[in-house]
Amino acid sequence: MAKQSSLKRNYVMNVILTGSSFIVPIITFRYVSRTLLPPANGKVQLALSVISYFNMLAQLGIPTYGIRVCAKVRDDRKKLTKTAHELLGISLIMSAVSYILLFAAILFVPKLRAEKLLYLIVSSQILMNAIGMEWLFKALEQYTYITVRSLIFQLIAICAMFLMVKSPADYVLYGGISVLGAALSGIFNFVNARRFIDGKPEGAISLKRHLKPVAIFFAMASATIIYTQLDAVMLGFMKTDADVAYYHAAVKVKGILVGVITSLGAVLLPRVSYYVEKRMTDEFRRLIGKAVNYVFLTAAPLMVYFMIFAGDGILFLSGPAYDSAVLPMKIIMPTLLFIGLSNVTGIQILVPTGREKTVLYSEIAGALVDLVLNLLLIPKMASAGAAIGTLAAEAVVLAVQVCALKDEIGAAFRTVRPGKILVSLAAGCAASFWVIFTGLAGFPALLVSAACFFAAYGAVLLLTKEELATEIVFGILAEKLRKLVGKS
């Protein structure tokens, strides 16, 4: 029987992992942006975006479906072994199909053929993701292992980048380093999986039983990838590689912040799937309520702060050559709230309760909106037009999911205290806005303004006795006090 990990420990581990995902891109992207400059950097980002489509086909929706289905049988090693082998078989078959299509694309599409070495190197993540079975370790809530492994491989990738990437001519090397962590993780996971599953399942495996649910998850993943990666691909083909780099600079900041906001949701999926399977309704509703409140408490201040200080954020992260990324960043920041909430409504409510089709319909709607707006706006507004398309797409995705859950999501949203959050945001703005007029720029401006903004925001939340903020802060203090008393 698999031991159920502490949800609090899983969250702490995922916060550490998210923290590394926040710090590492700051280090690497700052260096790469200044070393490669927009044209060469844009080539790599376009390659990563294009390969994401082939990777999506290879994974076939298994990263999310695998967590749910493996979490349900994690107490039975034989069933878990059989399920994992079946999903691995599907992944390997689809990886072969994906590579065939990729080779054809490189052969017949001039823009891809001109950079075939870059695309072939970046495509290594397709096979490594397949054999890595990350979904298995997440289903078993092995977040300590995932965190330690990721930190080690991130460190290796950082060292390789500083040692090997020295000029714009090294962009192919950077492409390889970008997928190095995934490659090493895949190999390590493949070897380590024997701790949890047997090398050979008992009885005949059946791939067929997974095809229908996997097809739905694949369609969901396809729609998501379309509207999250479509912007960069369309910019690359309709405008220039430099425009891709500008847009990527804005999206990079958004991606880092989204990781912070969805860090709780990442550890909740296996747990809520377990609660649904065991019909533990009260526990399920309690977790969802906290998840919604957590999203508002974290997304709202990050969204407001980085809209105000977008210029300093881009200057610090990417350098003055990326000044054209400031407007797209301001436009795209509200998606932090939309994505955080749709992560709860979609991944934590609809998916565990078997309503994947609703998630699929919402993402198809978002993809269509993004496609239409990109076609209309990119030719005239370039990266800013792509940002508007993404903003509208994420809003549509959330709207469709909330409409589908209107009879059951109300209780979760009632845990939010908008008045307290708004007052806290106003305090944060008042405490930090003066920094704009000091002449500080880049990192110094961010350091001072962030300290003022988030200190004031957090203080007012505690003064107004916002329930979740108080629970988190005093829970941490109580835990430290218990440890001190225990040592004495």
Disulfide bonds with the S-S distance in Angstrom:
none
